[in-house]
Amino acid sequence: MNILVIGSGGREHAIVWKLSKSSKMKKIYCIPGSGAISKIAECVNINILDFEKISDFVLKNNIDLTIVGPELPLSEGIVDYFENKKLKVFGPDKRAAQLESSKVFAKTFMNKYNIPTASFEIFDNYEDALKYLDSNRSAVIKADGLAAGKGVYVCDNIEESKDAIKKIMVDKIFSEAGKKVIIEEKLTGVEASLLAFCDGRNILPLIPAQDHKRIFDNDKGPNTGGMGAFAPVNIVDKKDSDKIFNCFLEGINKEKLNYKGIIYVGVMLTEKGPKILEFNVRFGDPETQAILPLLKTDLVDLFLATVDRELDKCKIEWHQGYCVSVVLSSGGYPGKYETGKEIFGLDEVKDAVVFHAGTKLENNRFVTSGGRVLNVSAIDTTLKSSIAKVYENVTKIKFEGMHYRKDIAIKGLSQ
């Protein structure tokens, strides 16, 4: 098979890496890809929102399946465009992608189909939002649209809440994504990430994972796109996850949403049971870098079964053990950060995989080119030994300003 993967980050590197291990693969292409991805796939520099050029490339190169990694092309309708041209593509269409691109759409969907979530109010007026805050001391403030994982503020007091509202609605740090805000009840509990293949008729869950959103150890500091993850986690009751996925499946069918891709459910386990924090309509990042190394089943088969609506014929097998993935970020992330810093020590990594999230290949050397730079992922038989193995390899890598959390997966030891 010839397969095209769209994207350039650590998630896409992990997908391409896993696809490369399939005996069914003839050639892998990646748009736009990266220097690291170019080691295992042919990278082509086309804008990921130029659907016409991408589809022409697919037709010219006899590509059998296109896999969309990031949320932006999905939210802009790449699946609709491809399906109109009778091209096989993995991902939900534009209407279904609103489950991620609009938190208002997602929260309304959850309420309508009995998917448990935090109580909330929606505002498109700054003054109205401020008035509401006066009676709600602690809250979670969310920009409605896509904000690269940074549009959520967990606030402990009214001052923090008002500051978050101002940043989103007045300062417009997320541009059009902040035209509306959601003010949510602040929940407490343990978070987990539930991912599943969905073909519109069937749901096939992956192993649960746990992300670490805050920039500093012990979950301190601002939210990021994710500073590390581990899998599997054993804290979500199967009955609860089955119920959530079944309600989701009922909803997309009743709403007639065209969904053939991955559904990601961010869940918090509270004293009152599981509550859904968010939907993502693609593989999580960095959860993917912790899940795919443990996948035993051929990933190509799972992609094809999803787009052909044949997931009921599939079962997923997993390698034994645990995988821990640690993100190495540029100093200053998720705020301002510098790029162009040479990365040292990659050749010294042993018995672990390094996925490149934000790097560039210059003169045969890798330099930093993003906020989240690398994911180091390691597998071992126990969670404790996996943690030790991944951090042993993390310490071999160095670049100026490098920052990483030193407690990824530690909470799993007591769960």
C-alpha positions as CSV (number, residue, x, y, z in Angstrom):
1,M,0.0,0.0,0.0
2,N,0.9,3.6,-0.5
3,I,-0.2,5.8,2.5
4,L,0.0,9.5,3.0
5,V,0.2,11.0,6.5
6,I,-0.6,14.7,7.0
7,G,1.2,16.5,9.7
8,S,4.7,17.2,11.0
9,G,4.8,16.7,14.8
10,G,5.6,14.0,17.3
11,R,2.2,12.4,16.8
12,E,2.7,12.1,13.1
13,H,6.3,10.8,13.5
14,A,4.9,8.1,15.8
15,I,2.2,7.1,13.2
16,V,4.7,7.0,10.4
17,W,7.1,5.0,12.6
18,K,4.4,2.4,13.4
19,L,3.2,2.2,9.8
20,S,6.7,1.6,8.6
21,K,6.7,-1.7,10.5
22,S,3.8,-3.1,8.5
23,S,4.5,-5.8,5.9
24,K,1.6,-4.2,3.9
25,M,3.4,-1.0,3.3
26,K,4.9,-0.2,-0.1
27,K,5.6,3.5,0.4
28,I,4.8,6.2,3.0
29,Y,4.5,9.8,2.2
30,C,4.2,12.7,4.6
31,I,2.9,16.3,4.1
32,P,4.8,18.4,5.1
33,G,6.7,16.0,7.4
34,S,10.0,16.8,9.1
35,G,13.6,16.0,8.9
36,A,13.2,13.1,11.3
37,I,10.1,11.8,9.4
38,S,12.1,12.0,6.2
39,K,14.3,9.1,7.5
40,I,11.3,6.7,7.1
41,A,9.0,8.4,4.6
42,E,9.1,10.7,1.6
43,C,8.2,14.2,2.8
44,V,6.6,16.7,0.5
45,N,6.3,20.4,1.3
46,I,2.7,21.3,0.6
47,N,0.5,23.4,2.9
48,I,-1.8,21.2,4.9
49,L,-4.7,23.4,4.1
50,D,-4.2,23.3,0.3
51,F,-6.6,20.4,-0.3
52,E,-6.5,20.7,-4.0
53,K,-2.7,20.3,-4.2
54,I,-2.8,17.4,-1.7
55,S,-5.5,15.6,-3.5
56,D,-3.7,16.1,-6.9
57,F,-0.6,14.6,-5.2
58,V,-2.6,11.6,-3.9
59,L,-4.0,10.9,-7.4
60,K,-0.6,11.3,-9.1
61,N,1.2,9.0,-6.7
62,N,-1.5,6.3,-6.5
63,I,-2.0,6.7,-2.7
64,D,-4.5,4.2,-1.3
65,L,-5.2,6.0,2.0
66,T,-4.7,9.4,3.5
67,I,-4.4,9.8,7.3
68,V,-5.0,13.2,8.8
69,G,-2.9,13.8,11.9
70,P,-3.7,17.4,13.2
71,E,-7.1,18.9,14.0
72,L,-6.8,22.0,11.7
73,P,-7.3,20.3,8.3
74,L,-10.2,18.2,9.8
75,S,-11.9,21.4,11.1
76,E,-11.4,23.0,7.7
77,G,-13.1,20.1,5.8
78,I,-10.3,18.0,4.3
79,V,-12.4,14.8,4.7
80,D,-15.4,16.4,2.8
81,Y,-13.0,17.5,0.0
82,F,-11.4,14.1,-0.3
83,E,-14.6,12.1,-0.2
84,N,-16.1,14.3,-2.9
85,K,-13.2,13.2,-5.0
86,K,-13.8,9.5,-4.0
87,L,-10.5,9.4,-2.2
88,K,-10.0,7.2,0.9
89,V,-9.3,9.4,4.0
90,F,-9.1,8.7,7.7
91,G,-10.8,11.3,9.9
92,P,-14.2,12.8,10.6
93,D,-15.8,15.4,8.3
94,K,-16.1,19.1,9.0
95,R,-19.4,18.9,10.9
96,A,-18.2,16.1,13.1
97,A,-14.8,17.8,13.7
98,Q,-16.8,20.5,15.5
99,L,-16.6,18.2,18.5
100,E,-13.1,19.6,18.8
101,S,-13.1,22.8,16.9
102,S,-16.0,24.2,18.9
103,K,-16.2,23.5,22.7
104,V,-19.8,25.0,22.6
105,F,-20.8,22.4,20.0
106,A,-19.1,19.6,22.1
107,K,-20.7,20.6,25.4
108,T,-24.1,20.9,23.8
109,F,-23.6,17.4,22.2
110,M,-22.6,15.9,25.6
111,N,-25.7,17.3,27.3
112,K,-28.0,16.1,24.6
113,Y,-26.7,12.5,24.6
114,N,-26.3,12.0,28.4
115,I,-22.6,12.1,28.4
116,P,-21.6,13.3,31.9
117,T,-19.8,16.6,32.0
118,A,-19.2,19.7,34.2
119,S,-22.1,22.2,34.4
120,F,-21.4,25.2,32.2
121,E,-22.5,28.5,30.7
122,I,-21.7,30.0,27.3
123,F,-20.9,33.7,26.7
124,D,-20.2,35.8,23.7
125,N,-20.1,39.1,25.7
126,Y,-17.3,40.1,27.9
127,E,-19.4,42.1,30.4
128,D,-21.9,39.3,30.8
129,A,-19.1,36.8,31.5
130,L,-17.7,39.0,34.2
131,K,-21.0,39.4,35.9
132,Y,-21.4,35.6,36.0
133,L,-18.0,35.2,37.5
134,D,-19.0,37.3,40.5
135,S,-21.0,34.4,41.8
136,N,-18.5,31.7,40.8
137,R,-15.2,31.9,42.7
138,S,-13.4,29.0,41.1
139,A,-14.0,28.0,37.5
140,V,-12.5,26.6,34.3
141,I,-12.4,29.1,31.5
142,K,-12.3,27.8,27.9
143,A,-12.0,29.5,24.5
144,D,-14.5,28.1,22.2
145,G,-12.3,27.4,19.2
146,L,-9.0,25.7,18.5
147,A,-6.1,27.0,20.6
148,A,-3.3,24.4,20.3
149,G,-4.2,22.9,23.7
150,K,-3.6,26.2,25.4
151,G,-7.1,27.7,25.5
152,V,-8.1,26.2,28.9
153,Y,-7.6,28.1,32.2
154,V,-8.1,26.2,35.5
155,C,-8.7,29.1,37.9
156,D,-8.6,29.0,41.7
157,N,-10.1,32.4,42.4
158,I,-12.1,35.2,40.8
159,E,-9.0,37.2,39.9
160,E,-7.5,34.4,37.9
161,S,-10.9,33.8,36.2
162,K,-11.3,37.5,35.2
163,D,-7.7,37.5,33.9
164,A,-8.4,34.5,31.7
165,I,-11.6,36.0,30.4
166,K,-9.7,39.2,29.5
167,K,-6.9,37.4,27.7
168,I,-9.4,35.4,25.6
169,M,-12.1,38.0,24.9
170,V,-10.4,41.4,25.1
171,D,-6.7,40.7,24.3
172,K,-7.8,38.1,21.8
173,I,-4.7,36.0,22.3
174,F,-6.5,33.1,20.4
175,S,-8.0,35.4,17.8
176,E,-11.3,34.1,16.4
177,A,-11.2,31.1,18.7
178,G,-12.0,33.3,21.6
179,K,-15.2,35.0,20.3
180,K,-17.1,32.8,22.7
181,V,-16.1,31.4,26.1
182,I,-17.3,28.6,28.2
183,I,-17.3,29.0,32.0
184,E,-17.3,25.6,33.6
185,E,-17.7,24.2,37.0
186,K,-14.3,23.3,38.3
187,L,-14.0,19.6,38.9
188,T,-11.5,17.7,41.0
189,G,-10.2,14.2,40.4
190,V,-7.9,12.1,38.4
191,E,-7.7,12.6,34.6
192,A,-7.4,10.0,31.9
193,S,-7.4,9.9,28.1
194,L,-9.7,7.4,26.4
195,L,-9.1,6.9,22.6
196,A,-10.9,4.6,20.2
197,F,-11.3,3.9,16.5
198,C,-14.8,4.8,15.3
199,D,-16.2,3.9,11.9
200,G,-19.6,5.4,12.6
201,R,-21.2,2.1,13.4
202,N,-18.6,0.5,15.8
203,I,-16.2,1.7,18.5
204,L,-12.9,-0.1,19.1
205,P,-11.1,1.3,22.2
206,L,-7.4,1.6,22.6
207,I,-5.6,1.2,25.9
208,P,-6.3,4.2,28.3
209,A,-3.5,6.7,28.8
210,Q,-2.8,9.6,31.1
211,D,-1.5,13.0,29.9
212,H,0.4,15.6,32.0
213,K,-0.9,19.0,30.9
214,R,0.9,21.5,33.2
215,I,4.4,22.7,32.4
216,F,6.0,22.0,35.8
217,D,6.2,19.1,38.2
218,N,3.3,18.3,40.5
219,D,0.9,19.7,38.0
220,K,2.0,23.3,38.5
221,G,2.1,26.2,36.1
222,P,0.1,26.9,32.9
223,N,-1.5,24.3,30.6
224,T,0.5,23.1,27.6
225,G,-0.2,20.8,24.7
226,G,1.1,18.0,27.0
227,M,4.4,17.4,28.7
228,G,4.3,13.6,28.7
229,A,2.0,10.6,29.0
230,F,2.0,6.9,29.9
231,A,-0.1,3.9,29.1
232,P,-1.9,1.8,30.0
233,V,-3.7,3.3,33.1
234,N,-6.0,1.1,35.1
235,I,-8.2,3.7,36.7
236,V,-11.2,3.8,34.4
237,D,-13.9,1.2,34.9
238,K,-14.7,-0.6,31.7
239,K,-18.4,-0.2,32.3
240,D,-18.0,3.6,32.5
241,S,-15.9,3.8,29.3
242,D,-18.2,1.5,27.4
243,K,-21.2,3.7,28.4
244,I,-19.4,6.9,27.3
245,F,-18.5,5.4,23.9
246,N,-22.0,4.0,23.4
247,C,-23.6,7.4,24.1
248,F,-21.1,9.0,21.8
249,L,-21.9,6.5,19.0
250,E,-25.6,7.1,19.6
251,G,-25.1,10.8,19.3
252,I,-23.1,10.8,16.1
253,N,-25.7,8.6,14.4
254,K,-28.7,10.6,15.5
255,E,-26.9,13.8,14.4
256,K,-25.9,12.1,11.2
257,L,-22.2,13.0,11.7
258,N,-19.8,11.3,9.2
259,Y,-17.2,9.9,11.6
260,K,-14.5,7.5,10.4
261,G,-11.4,8.2,12.6
262,I,-10.2,8.4,16.1
263,I,-12.3,9.8,19.0
264,Y,-10.3,11.1,22.0
265,V,-12.2,11.6,25.2
266,G,-10.6,13.5,28.1
267,V,-12.2,12.3,31.3
268,M,-11.9,13.2,34.9
269,L,-12.8,10.7,37.6
270,T,-14.6,12.6,40.3
271,E,-16.3,11.5,43.5
272,K,-19.6,11.6,41.6
273,G,-18.3,9.4,38.7
274,P,-16.5,10.2,35.4
275,K,-17.0,13.6,33.8
276,I,-16.0,14.4,30.3
277,L,-13.6,17.3,29.9
278,E,-13.2,17.4,26.1
279,F,-13.4,15.6,22.8
280,N,-10.6,15.6,20.3
281,V,-11.3,14.2,16.8
282,R,-7.8,12.8,16.2
283,F,-5.0,11.0,18.0
284,G,-3.9,12.7,21.2
285,D,-0.5,14.2,21.5
286,P,1.5,13.1,23.5
287,E,-0.7,10.0,24.3
288,T,-0.1,8.6,20.8
289,Q,3.6,8.4,21.5
290,A,2.9,6.3,24.6
291,I,0.2,4.1,23.0
292,L,1.5,3.1,19.6
293,P,4.8,1.6,20.8
294,L,2.6,-1.0,22.7
295,L,0.4,-1.8,19.7
296,K,0.9,-5.3,18.5
297,T,-1.9,-5.3,15.8
298,D,-1.0,-4.0,12.4
299,L,-1.9,-0.3,12.4
300,V,-2.7,-0.4,8.6
301,D,-5.4,-3.0,9.3
302,L,-7.1,-0.7,11.9
303,F,-7.0,2.3,9.6
304,L,-8.5,0.4,6.7
305,A,-11.2,-1.2,8.8
306,T,-12.2,2.2,10.1
307,V,-12.6,3.8,6.6
308,D,-14.3,0.7,5.3
309,R,-16.7,0.6,8.3
310,E,-15.5,-2.9,9.2
311,L,-14.2,-2.4,12.8
312,D,-16.6,-5.1,14.0
313,K,-14.2,-7.6,12.3
314,C,-11.2,-6.4,14.3
315,K,-9.6,-7.1,17.6
316,I,-6.6,-5.2,19.0
317,E,-3.6,-7.0,20.5
318,W,-1.1,-5.3,22.8
319,H,2.5,-5.9,23.9
320,Q,2.8,-6.5,27.6
321,G,4.2,-3.8,29.8
322,Y,4.0,-0.1,30.1
323,C,5.2,2.8,27.9
324,V,6.2,6.2,29.3
325,S,6.8,9.2,27.0
326,V,8.5,12.4,28.2
327,V,8.3,15.6,26.3
328,L,11.5,17.8,26.1
329,S,10.5,21.4,25.5
330,S,12.2,24.7,24.6
331,G,12.8,27.0,27.6
332,G,9.9,29.4,28.0
333,Y,7.3,27.2,26.5
334,P,4.2,27.5,26.5
335,G,5.1,31.2,26.3
336,K,7.8,32.7,24.2
337,Y,10.7,30.4,23.3
338,E,13.8,30.5,21.1
339,T,14.5,28.1,18.3
340,G,17.6,27.0,16.3
341,K,19.3,25.3,19.2
342,E,21.4,22.3,18.3
343,I,20.3,19.0,19.8
344,F,23.0,16.7,21.2
345,G,23.0,13.1,22.3
346,L,20.3,11.6,20.1
347,D,22.7,8.9,19.0
348,E,23.3,7.9,22.6
349,V,19.6,6.9,23.2
350,K,19.4,3.1,23.7
351,D,16.3,0.9,24.1
352,A,13.9,3.8,23.7
353,V,12.3,5.7,20.8
354,V,12.7,9.4,20.1
355,F,9.8,11.1,18.3
356,H,10.5,14.5,16.9
357,A,7.8,17.1,17.7
358,G,9.5,20.4,16.8
359,T,12.9,19.9,15.2
360,K,14.5,20.8,11.9
361,L,17.3,19.1,10.0
362,E,20.0,21.6,9.1
363,N,23.4,20.5,7.6
364,N,22.8,17.0,8.8
365,R,22.2,18.0,12.4
366,F,18.9,18.5,14.3
367,V,18.0,21.9,15.8
368,T,14.9,23.0,17.7
369,S,12.1,24.5,15.8
370,G,9.1,24.4,18.2
371,G,7.9,24.6,21.8
372,R,7.6,20.9,22.3
373,V,10.8,19.5,20.7
374,L,11.1,15.8,21.4
375,N,9.2,12.8,22.9
376,V,11.3,10.1,24.4
377,S,9.3,6.9,24.8
378,A,10.4,3.7,26.6
379,I,8.7,0.3,27.3
380,D,9.4,-2.1,30.1
381,T,7.6,-4.8,32.1
382,T,6.6,-2.5,35.0
383,L,5.7,1.1,35.2
384,K,8.5,1.8,37.7
385,S,11.1,0.3,35.4
386,S,9.6,2.1,32.4
387,I,10.0,5.4,34.2
388,A,13.6,4.6,35.1
389,K,14.4,3.6,31.5
390,V,12.9,6.7,29.9
391,Y,14.6,9.1,32.2
392,E,17.9,7.3,31.8
393,N,17.6,8.2,28.1
394,V,16.3,11.7,28.6
395,T,19.5,12.6,30.5
396,K,21.5,11.7,27.4
397,I,19.9,14.5,25.3
398,K,20.8,18.1,25.6
399,F,20.0,21.4,24.0
400,E,20.2,25.0,25.2
401,G,17.2,25.9,27.4
402,M,15.9,22.3,27.4
403,H,13.0,21.8,29.9
404,Y,11.1,18.6,30.9
405,R,9.0,17.4,33.8
406,K,10.7,14.9,36.1
407,D,7.6,13.3,37.4
408,I,5.9,11.9,34.3
409,A,3.9,8.7,35.2
410,I,4.9,8.9,38.9
411,K,1.3,9.3,39.9
412,G,0.6,6.0,38.2
413,L,2.6,4.2,40.8
414,S,0.0,4.9,43.4
415,Q,-3.1,4.5,41.2
